[in-house]
């Protein structure tokens, strides 16, 4: 079966610009595609893929087998090097999704944006069509994520802000919060816990004003909760901190304030704000809640001073 396609071979990177300037582009001299360069032509073909093989810029359709990770009917418009998509370009998917940004070796590589027809948006760095490195993501439920993407875009670590204003600072795998993290609620309360597929599953620390609770969760279910003070919440951590000089204790508070974990007075005093900031820092930055023993508590305090 023959397919029929009008190819626009132009140095302009975007489809809209090509359409707007089509009248200014000359007709191609004949039906031999290798002769085409910056022109408009008509070409009949029976191959699975049509591409401009001579121009530095052009239009490419994937009609049967797709290409890389992209589905059938994908269209690429943009720069070309050695017959591969390279440079600034735009990739339009059959479902209305669109990549815009930098391409190399026939894939999205470097800074780019992706917008889906349903309202999902991502802007950041890509490696072989997958988010990798720093990026900003807006989900269709109105939530927003900012942080680092890795594991071919399946994992990310940063801050997710929900439509309610609550945030979760931690790691996500395949869309679920996984591992230690910190929930900052819109009412000012803080919840520090480790999660498995989104469900709390560990010792958890609640801070609501001066009220402190220690709870234990198992797959989302609370086993128990008890009231604590800043001194009795984690005795070994309290002791290791208070064994430091006043200047060293102030140094820790100052460092945590510069990283947006501590918002209290730099006074060297072990109180609710100090213990909350230290636990929050360890949970997110170190991805652990292992600081209850004397050895682990000393290790964490010493590392905070480095």
Buried (B, 14 or more C-beta within 10 A) or exposed (E): EEBEEEBBBBBBBBBEEBEEEEEEBEEBEEEEBEEBBBBBBEBEBEEEEBBBEBBBBBBBBBBEEBBBEBEEBBBBBBBBEEEBBBBBBBBBBBEEBBBBBBBBEBBBBBBBBBBBEEEBBBBBBBBBBBBBEEBBBBBEEEBBBBBBBBEEBEBBBBBBBBEEEBBBBBBBBEEEBBBBBBBBBEEEBBBBBBBBEBBBBBBBBBBBEEEBBBBBBEEEEEEEEEEBEBBEBBEBBBBBBEEBEEEBBBBBBEBBBEEEBBEBEBEBBBBBBBBBBBBBBBBBBBBBBEBEEEEBBBBBBEEBEE
